[in-house]
Amino acid sequence: MTDKRTSTIKRPPNRLTELERQRIITTVNSAEYGHLPASKIVPKLLDNGIWIASESSFYRVMKTHNLLTHREKVKPAKPMKKPKALKAVRANEVYTWDITYLPTSVKGQFLYLYLVMDIFSRKVVGWQIHDTQLSELAADLMKDICSREHIKREQVTLHSDNGSPMKGATLLATLQELGIVPSFSRPSVSNDNPYSESLFKTLKYRPEYPEKAFEDISAAREWVSGFVDWYNNEHLHSGIKFVTPNQRHSGLDKEILAKRQQVNDAAKLNNPSRWSGKSRDWSMINEVNLNPEKKEEMRAA
């Protein structure tokens, strides 16, 4: 009588024999192949006229016996720790900066926009455009910002990615001289520097952004100057309750948002039928976080 139970275990006819499994284990642990992954063991065996099993079969057996650890004769990748969580509760406390490419009319040549922003207010506190990326140029920009914003020693933390201008000796020496604490993203992790990435996207998706490349550095500087003026003084930023970066940077947002709340509450009181739920919360955002720790990490700390 045929077994019609759905739980019947069917073994494939081409499954590895126990002898073949042992040959695989012996081979991958041998002095000749013990440092290689299966993707390299199988072709080397074939070059020697030997066939034991397919690459996928090698991997299955190796996985079963916990043999898929680092095997190559190279240093394993070092685990990269997430940057230290930063929190800003006032302007001129945490800056973030980066460099973005600006196309020119000469194919293959670019200009470089150095741009620094305050994460609490989202204000662009400084920018420059050059035809090269140098630590010295970034150092000059930071000196200028500290002078205009009256930055004191140990007041500001400056976050950036791991590019060579960011870690150049001249910039690091200048930051030490200015009393600014540097902070860095993990290599190739753009999410560690989200405010600068978001700002560059805003810049390049503006309707006024040139469809064609910039003719020269003067044209690029003129356009970016206009953008920064609009961004700081006219742009109602969604991340700071739709006030401008300059309003928040100068502390005017508290009064502006309080007035909005009063008008909103009065309108609801006069005509409550227009509201089906809670009225909009216009309270001020008191802190801004960069690379905050996850709840699990905070509990473990």
N, C-alpha and C positions, 0 to 999 in steps of 0.2 A: 504493500500500500504506500502511495506517495505521500511524503510529509508536506502538507500544505500550510504549515504554520509560517506566518510572516516573520517570525523571529529566527528562522533558520539561518545559521551562519554558513555562508558559502565561501570556501577557500579557493582563491584563484589557482589554476593549474600551473601557472608560471611563477609561483611564489619561490622565494629563495629557500634553499635547503639550509639546514643547520650548518653543514660543512661550508657552504658559500658565505654564510654570515660570519663564521669564524675566520675565514680567509680575509674578509673585508676588515675585521677588527685587527687581525694580525698585521695586515698591510698598512693601515692608517696609523698604527702605533710603532711601525718599524723605524729604524734609524734613517732610512732613505726617504721615507714619505711622511714621517711623523710631524713635520713642520708645514705640510702642505694641505690646502683644502681639497675637497673631492673634485672640484672643477679642474684642478691641475694634476691630481693623482691619476685619474682615468686616462687622459691623453698620454701621460708618461708610461703607463702600463702598456697602452696600445703601441707606443714606439718600441717597446721591448718585446712585442709580439704576445702580450698577455691580456686576456679578457677574463674578468671576474664577474663584473656586474655593471649596470648602467650607473651614470652619475647620480641620478635620483635615488637609486637603491643604496648607493654609498651614503648619501645624505640621510636617508631614513634610518639606516643602521647606526650611523654616527650619532644621530639625534637620540635614538633609543638608549644608547650607552653614554650619553653626555660627553661626546667627543667633538662637539662643535664650538669649543672655546677658541680663543685667539691662537692660530696655528702658524701664521706666516712669520718669517724671521725679520720682522719689522716691529718698531715700537707700537704698541696699541694706542689708540686715540685716548687722550686724557679727558676725563669727564670735566666739562666746563660748568663751573658754578654760576648760577644766576646772579646778576649784579645785585648789590645791596639795595634794598628798598629805600626809596627817597620820598620824602613828604614835604610839600611846601605849604605854609600857612600864611604867607605874606609874599609880596613882590620882592624881587632881588634876593631870593633864597636858593632856588634851583634853576639853573640854566641848562638848556640842551642845544647842541649845535651839530651841523653836518655840512657837507659840501655836495652840490648837485651840478650836473653838466648842463650847459646852455649851448645849443648848436650855433655854429657860425656858417657864413656863406661859403667858406672853404671846406670842402669835403674832408672829413677825418680830423678836423681841428675843432676844439671846443674851448669855451670859456668856463670858468668855475665860480659858482656863487657860494661864498662863505656866509652862512646865516645863523645867527644866535637868537634864541627866543627864551623868554621867561615862562616856565610852565604854569605858574600860578595865574598870571594875567594874560598869557598867550601873546604878549607884546613882542614884536621883533625889536630887540634891544640893540642890534648891530648887524651890519652886513657889509660885504665888500665883494667886488668881482675882479678876478685876475685871470691871466692866461696860463697859469700853472698852479699846482698844488704844493704849497710849501709850509712847513711848520712855522717859519719865521713870519709869514704873512698872517697866519692865525694868531700868533703872539701879538703882533701889532694891533689886530682887531680887538683882542681882549684888553689890551692896555687902554685903547680908546673907549671901550664900553665901561670899564671900571672908573675912568675919569668922568664920563658924562653921568653915570648913575651913582657916583659917589660911594663906590663899594669899599667897605672896610675889610680888613683881614679876617679870615675865617667866617665870612658872611655868606659866601656863595659856593655851591657845589656845581661843577660843570660836567655834564654828562655828554658822551659822544660814542661813536662806534670805534672800531679798532684800526682805522686807516692810518697810513704812515704820517700824514700831517697832524693827526690827533695825538699820536704817541711820539712825535719828534722831540728831540732833546731840547730844542730852543723853546718850544711851547711849554713843555713840562717845567723847564727852569723858570720861565716867565710866570707860570701859574704859582709856583712855589714862592717866587718873589712877591706876587700880588696877594698871597695868602688864600688862593682859590683851591678847593679840594677837587681833584679830577675823579671822574667815574667813567667806567667803560662798559660797553655792551659785550656780549659774547660774540665771538667771530661768526659772521654770516647769519646773525639773528637780528633781523630788522625790527622785530617786535620789542626789542629791548630799548629802542629809541623811537617810540611811536609818535611823539609830538612833532619832531622834525620831519618824519616821513609824511605825516598828515599835512603839515604846512607846505611842503614841496608839492603835494598833490593839489592843494588849493591854488598855489601859484600857477602851476602848469595847466590847470583846467579853467582858468579865468577866460571869459570870452575875449578879452583883449590880448591874451597871450598870442604872440605873432605866429601865424600859420607857417611863415617862412623863417629861415634862420636869421639871426641877428647879423647885420652888416658888419659891425665892428663893436669893440668894447664900449665905446661911448653910447651907442644905441642900446646896448644891453643895460648899462648903468642907468640910463634915462628911464627905461621901461620898469626896471626893478624899483627904482626910486618912487615911481608913481604907484606901483603895487603896494609897497610898504606903507606909503601914506594912506592909501585906501584901507589896507588891512588894519592898521593901528587905530585909525580915526573914524572910519565909517562902517567897517564890517561888524555886524551884530553876531558875535560868535556863539554858536549853539552850546559849546562846552562850558560857557561861563554865564548862562542864563540870558543870552542875547543882549549883552552890553558890548561895547567896543573894548579891545585890549587896553587902549590908553585910559579909558574910564576906570577899568578895574585896577590898572597899574597905579593910578593916582588915588585910588580909594574912593572914587565917586560911585561905584556900583552899589554900595550899601544903601545910599540915599535913593538912588534911582529905582532899585528893586523894591524898597519899602513903599515908595510912592505908587508903583505899579500894583502892589498888593492891596494898598488902600483903595485905589480906584476899582480894582477887581472885586474886593469885598463889598464895597458900597453898591456896585451894580447888582451883585447877587442879592443883597438885602432889599433893594428896591424892586427887583423882579425875580424872585426865587424860582418861579416856574420855568425860567430859561435854563436852569441847571438841573441835570439829572443825577449828578453826583457831587464829589468834592470840587471846589474851584481850584484853579491852577496855583501851584506853590511857587511863589516868586522869592522865596528866601535865598539869601546869599550862600554860595558855595564856599565853605570855610577852609577846605583843604583840597589839595590836588596831589595825587600819588603817581609815582613813576616806578614801574616794576614792583608793585606791591606783592607781599608774600601771600601765598594761598592759605586758606583757612586751615588746611591740614598741617602746613608748615608752621603756622603760627601756634597751633595747639602743641606741636612737637617741641617748639622752642622753649 
